[in-house]
Amino acid sequence: MQTFFNNKTAIVTGASRGIGREIALKLGQLGASVVVNYVNNVQQADNVVAEITNMGGQAIAVKADMRRVNEIETLFENAIGKFGTLDILINNAGTVIYKKIEDVTEEEFDNIFACNVKGLFFACQLAAKKMAEGGKIINISSSVTKVMMPTYGAYAETKGAVEQITKVLAKELGHKRIAVNTISPGPVDTELFRQGKSDEQIQSLADMAAFGRIGTPRDIADAVAILVSGEAGWISGQNLCANGGFIA
Ligand SMILES: NC(=O)c1ccc[n+]([C@@H]2O[C@H](COP(=O)([O-])OP(=O)(O)OC[C@H]3O[C@@H](n4cnc5c(N)ncnc54)[C@H](OP(=O)(O)O)[C@@H]3O)[C@@H](O)[C@H]2O)c1
């Protein structure tokens, strides 16, 4: 384990599985105390905590449904109550529906916006109030805001909102030297991505990347490590498209 982030605390939302899990492990490896958020999968969240503590790091799992503001408040209270500070927020929790716009129901629309936009917005709001000077916020968007794919309408709309929140918040938090950035992954091999896709569809998406493969959660965790590093201190309000050349 490295010591770069000793005495720094990170909240990673949706860290029980997929991309969030690898981000939590990466930040733990770099020495941060990590708050592993989840909503359903307590066992998987506990496994992430165990992996970090087995490396000699510190971590706790906190259940909070990012669709509910009072639960987001509890998440932040737990983080700061346990570790005393908040320095890094990775807004990663997200959900998807693959449906043509004409087929999306009101309930599906409200649910995806509640998780991907409302939750992220209010987590940003709490970070604006509680994060230490010089902190880092990273909001996870998606390359689907740049490549127009049928059935991704509702999902792409939520991620467009995420990118706008980043840009405005970066201006609002500059006086505290808090950097706010977006990372936009391309296709990444997780449950969310594989849902409802055939092997042929996955291969054709892999072929769209310059590197000829879909991404791994580790690829995205490595991009996070770059943006939270000291060397990225002058980068704020930007969108890092970590997608293996999938789309420019
Ligand atoms: N995979 C891709 O190809 C891809 C591409 C671009 C962007 N992204 C974005 O990357 C992020 C992570 O995606 P992923 O592929 O890693 O997804 P995933 O494997 O489905 O994992 C989703 C994570 O989010 C958590 N979560 C879901 N709803 C939540 C809620 N209401 N409150 C709190 N946590 C919640 C889940 O917790 P539980 O385990 O407790 O359910 C889980 O930890 C998302 O924002 C997604 O839009 C993914």
The ligand as an SDF file (V2000), in Angstrom:
LIG
                    3D

 48 52  0  0  0  0  0  0  0  0999 V2000
  -20.1340   -0.1410  -17.6100 N   0  0  0  0  0  0  0  0  0  0  0  0
  -20.0970    0.7290  -18.6050 C   0  0  0  0  0  0  0  0  0  0  0  0
  -19.9650    0.3840  -19.7810 O   0  0  0  0  0  0  0  0  0  0  0  0
  -20.2010    2.2040  -18.2990 C   0  0  0  0  0  0  0  0  0  0  0  0
  -19.8860    3.1030  -19.3200 C   0  0  0  0  0  0  0  0  0  0  0  0
  -19.9700    4.4560  -19.0790 C   0  0  0  0  0  0  0  0  0  0  0  0
  -20.3570    4.9100  -17.8400 C   0  0  0  0  0  0  0  0  0  0  0  0
  -20.6560    4.0220  -16.8510 N   0  0  0  0  0  0  0  0  0  0  0  0
  -21.0660    4.5650  -15.5570 C   0  0  0  0  0  0  0  0  0  0  0  0
  -20.2000    4.0710  -14.5550 O   0  0  0  0  0  0  0  0  0  0  0  0
  -20.8900    3.9940  -13.3130 C   0  0  0  0  0  0  0  0  0  0  0  0
  -20.7410    2.5920  -12.7230 C   0  0  0  0  0  0  0  0  0  0  0  0
  -21.2770    1.6730  -13.6520 O   0  0  0  0  0  0  0  0  0  0  0  0
  -21.0010    0.1000  -13.5640 P   0  0  0  0  0  0  0  0  0  0  0  0
  -20.9820   -0.3870  -14.9510 O   0  0  0  0  0  0  0  0  0  0  0  0
  -19.8590   -0.1780  -12.6530 O   0  0  0  0  0  0  0  0  0  0  0  0
  -22.3790   -0.3870  -12.8770 O   0  0  0  0  0  0  0  0  0  0  0  0
  -22.7380   -1.7140  -12.0610 P   0  0  0  0  0  0  0  0  0  0  0  0
  -21.7220   -2.7690  -12.2670 O   0  0  0  0  0  0  0  0  0  0  0  0
  -24.1620   -1.9810  -12.3710 O   0  0  0  0  0  0  0  0  0  0  0  0
  -22.6260   -1.2160  -10.5330 O   0  0  0  0  0  0  0  0  0  0  0  0
  -23.5100   -0.2310  -10.0950 C   0  0  0  0  0  0  0  0  0  0  0  0
  -23.1070    0.2130   -8.7040 C   0  0  0  0  0  0  0  0  0  0  0  0
  -23.9730    1.3200   -8.3340 O   0  0  0  0  0  0  0  0  0  0  0  0
  -24.6640    0.9830   -7.1530 C   0  0  0  0  0  0  0  0  0  0  0  0
  -25.9910    1.5890   -7.1850 N   0  0  0  0  0  0  0  0  0  0  0  0
  -26.9810    1.4280   -8.1030 C   0  0  0  0  0  0  0  0  0  0  0  0
  -28.0590    2.1630   -7.7610 N   0  0  0  0  0  0  0  0  0  0  0  0
  -27.7390    2.7850   -6.6000 C   0  0  0  0  0  0  0  0  0  0  0  0
  -28.4430    3.6540   -5.7370 C   0  0  0  0  0  0  0  0  0  0  0  0
  -29.7030    4.0540   -5.9930 N   0  0  0  0  0  0  0  0  0  0  0  0
  -27.8260    4.1090   -4.6220 N   0  0  0  0  0  0  0  0  0  0  0  0
  -26.5320    3.7160   -4.3330 C   0  0  0  0  0  0  0  0  0  0  0  0
  -25.8320    2.8880   -5.1230 N   0  0  0  0  0  0  0  0  0  0  0  0
  -26.4360    2.4290   -6.2380 C   0  0  0  0  0  0  0  0  0  0  0  0
  -24.7020   -0.5260   -7.0830 C   0  0  0  0  0  0  0  0  0  0  0  0
  -24.8640   -0.9250   -5.7220 O   0  0  0  0  0  0  0  0  0  0  0  0
  -25.4790   -2.3910   -5.3110 P   0  0  0  0  0  0  0  0  0  0  0  0
  -24.4100   -3.4030   -5.6640 O   0  0  0  0  0  0  0  0  0  0  0  0
  -25.6920   -2.2880   -3.8410 O   0  0  0  0  0  0  0  0  0  0  0  0
  -26.7260   -2.5770   -6.1260 O   0  0  0  0  0  0  0  0  0  0  0  0
  -23.3140   -0.8530   -7.6490 C   0  0  0  0  0  0  0  0  0  0  0  0
  -22.3370   -0.7040   -6.6540 O   0  0  0  0  0  0  0  0  0  0  0  0
  -22.3350    4.3910  -13.6130 C   0  0  0  0  0  0  0  0  0  0  0  0
  -22.5330    5.7550  -13.3110 O   0  0  0  0  0  0  0  0  0  0  0  0
  -22.4560    4.1710  -15.1120 C   0  0  0  0  0  0  0  0  0  0  0  0
  -23.4440    4.9720  -15.6930 O   0  0  0  0  0  0  0  0  0  0  0  0
  -20.5840    2.6740  -17.0550 C   0  0  0  0  0  0  0  0  0  0  0  0
  1  2  1  0
  2  3  2  0
  2  4  1  0
  4  5  1  0
  4 48  2  0
  5  6  2  0
  6  7  1  0
  7  8  2  0
  8  9  1  0
  8 48  1  0
  9 10  1  0
  9 46  1  0
 10 11  1  0
 11 12  1  0
 11 44  1  0
 12 13  1  0
 13 14  1  0
 14 15  2  0
 14 16  1  0
 14 17  1  0
 17 18  1  0
 18 19  2  0
 18 20  1  0
 18 21  1  0
 21 22  1  0
 22 23  1  0
 23 24  1  0
 23 42  1  0
 24 25  1  0
 25 26  1  0
 25 36  1  0
 26 27  1  0
 26 35  1  0
 27 28  2  0
 28 29  1  0
 29 30  1  0
 29 35  2  0
 30 31  1  0
 30 32  2  0
 32 33  1  0
 33 34  2  0
 34 35  1  0
 36 37  1  0
 36 42  1  0
 37 38  1  0
 38 39  2  0
 38 40  1  0
 38 41  1  0
 42 43  1  0
 44 45  1  0
 44 46  1  0
 46 47  1  0
M  CHG  2   8   1  16  -1
M  END
$$$$
